Amino acid sequence: MSINANVNPGAGGISGQATNKSGFPGKAMSLKNAFWLLGALFFLVGLAGWADRLTNGHRDANYGSIVTWGLWVAAYIYFIGLSAGSFLISSLVYVFNVKRFERIGRLAVFTAIVTLLMALLAIWADLGHMERAWHVLVFPNFESPMAWMIWLYSTYFLLLVAEMWFLLRRDMVAAGAQAGGWKSKVYRGLTFGSKNVSEASTTRDRKIVRVLATIGVPVAIMFHGGVGTLFGVVAARPLWNTGLFPILFLLSALASGGALLTMITAIFQDGLNRNRDIVITLGKVILGLLLLDVLFQISEYLVAFRSGIPGHIEGLKLIMGGTYWWVFWIWQLGLGTLIPLLLLVLPTRKDARWVSLAGLLIALGFIGVRLNIVIPGLAEEEINGITQAISTPRMTTQYFPSPTEWLLTLGIVGLGLLLFGLGEMLLPREKDPVRFTELAPEE
């Protein structure tokens, strides 16, 4: 394991000036510009959603008395899966010493931090009393899976931040000494004024990272398996009430997190040139994970239809033939599964551009997977005829996110994109050698 990434502060973080060797002049920079533009646009329109949510509460959300969870809960479990999957892939480097992925280890940890923040924002927006979110930490009921998850999230977040700091400490010290202006101040502040770049301090940092990453592996497995458990233990919802859910959630996390990391690896750090082999290798990994996830999904469906439990079958029928059948057949199965599978098994599997596109499609496809977990599981009448017996717009099994829900969710996505952009500006660049000998280590 190595955390001695190279720094070039003058080039502007890990981005610098993109060098395009693939025959597409300016392509990398145009991708970066589009990335920033999209992030800023989403973030700005999201402010309207946050303003409505903070001013009017849940009044303008379209979930009701039957479908009590909506887009925000689906986004929450989606982002949490991305975080857990990215972190578990980083553990291949920092726990299991897989050299092949060494160059993207820090990027994977950073991805885990950003997507975790996005997940927590999404579930925070769904709370009835957002101002009471801290109560679960101060007054926890550990008989509740939710309490365990929040405590595990907190532990996981602290582990991620600490691991990221030790991964970057030496490089930030170097950047603080070489960079000028505000960047130097930022780097010095982040390292608390440390000037130690000795080999002994680097070795110490490596050992600490390994310990933190090792602790983080079971924590990540527990909290995301716990999300699956949270759904699986709800006996009143037959579609969720299965022992496979914790395993399915973990598999989905690895597949979606790996897919997102594949795309990010291709975009950041001049990835299509520098990380081409890593992108192709990640494509093989996510191909295997996606096939395994599909196998478990098929097993779940076959067992449910063979067992003949009415509530479970009705939920699956809603997924495959309900109002939003297209989410399953076109979005989840078509765009998110079949097309990526073709890209990853045909000769396109040897082209990093097509592999990164497959990663993007898989990552987007899992949004459909999460929606098909949350909405159909709730959109069944627990008491037949209750929607006709009570006349109110909230007493309905039909749900489609309101403008407020869409805007707020887009705002969270925009924030995530901007954080990735800032990370590219500020994180030490992994390309050009830094002259550590020019820095005087602490005695």
HELIX and SHEET records of a PDB file:
HELIX    1   1 PRO A    9  ALA A   11  5                                   3    
HELIX    2   2 LYS A   27  ASN A   56  1                                  30    
HELIX    3   3 LEU A   71  TYR A   94  1                                  24    
HELIX    4   4 LYS A   99  ILE A  104  5                                   6    
HELIX    5   5 GLY A  105  ASP A  126  1                                  22    
HELIX    6   6 MET A  130  ARG A  132  5                                   3    
HELIX    7   7 HIS A  135  VAL A  138  1                                   4    
HELIX    8   8 PRO A  145  GLN A  178  1                                  34    
HELIX    9   9 GLY A  181  LEU A  190  1                                  10    
HELIX   10  10 GLU A  199  GLY A  232  1                                  34    
HELIX   11  11 PHE A  245  ILE A  267  1                                  23    
HELIX   12  12 PHE A  268  ASP A  270  5                                   3    
HELIX   13  13 GLY A  271  ARG A  274  1                                   4    
HELIX   14  14 ARG A  276  SER A  307  1                                  32    
HELIX   15  15 PRO A  310  GLY A  321  1                                  12    
HELIX   16  16 TRP A  325  TRP A  326  1                                   2    
HELIX   17  17 VAL A  327  LEU A  338  3                                  12    
HELIX   18  18 ILE A  339  VAL A  345  1                                   7    
HELIX   19  19 PRO A  347  LYS A  350  5                                   4    
HELIX   20  20 ALA A  352  LEU A  378  1                                  27    
HELIX   21  21 ILE A  386  ALA A  389  1                                   4    
HELIX   22  22 PRO A  403  LEU A  426  1                                  24    
HELIX   23  23 PHE A  436  GLU A  438  5                                   3    
END                                                                             
